[in-house]
Amino acid sequence: MFSSSPLKRLRQRYNLEPLPEVINVPAIGGRAARSVPIEQATLDDIEFALVDFGRKQSALYEVSNALSTLLRMARRQGALGRDVGIHAAVRDLEAGQ
């Protein structure tokens, strides 16, 4: 008999430590959003949670990309650590016109 939970064994054996205890399943169709313990999650629950996570990941990438662009524009204008990034980026914008 195993002395640890199936989730614990999976985490240890397959390097799945990042698996959360609970996943958030978004509202789909007429079903309300809900939180489901990972040990009770169906494959559909996991897939819907992944779709929602993918959307959030895309949104985070867009913000990260926008911040990187702002930083590049400001740095091209010689902006340093305590300079206001937006002001320097506008100078870069105007220099390009």
Secondary structure as GFF3:
##gff-version 3
##sequence-region A 1 97
A	DSSP	alpha_helix	6	13	.	.	.	ID=ss1
A	DSSP	beta_strand	22	25	.	.	.	ID=ss2
A	DSSP	beta_strand	34	37	.	.	.	ID=ss3
A	DSSP	three_ten_helix	38	40	.	.	.	ID=ss4
A	DSSP	alpha_helix	43	76	.	.	.	ID=ss5
A	DSSP	alpha_helix	85	95	.	.	.	ID=ss6
###
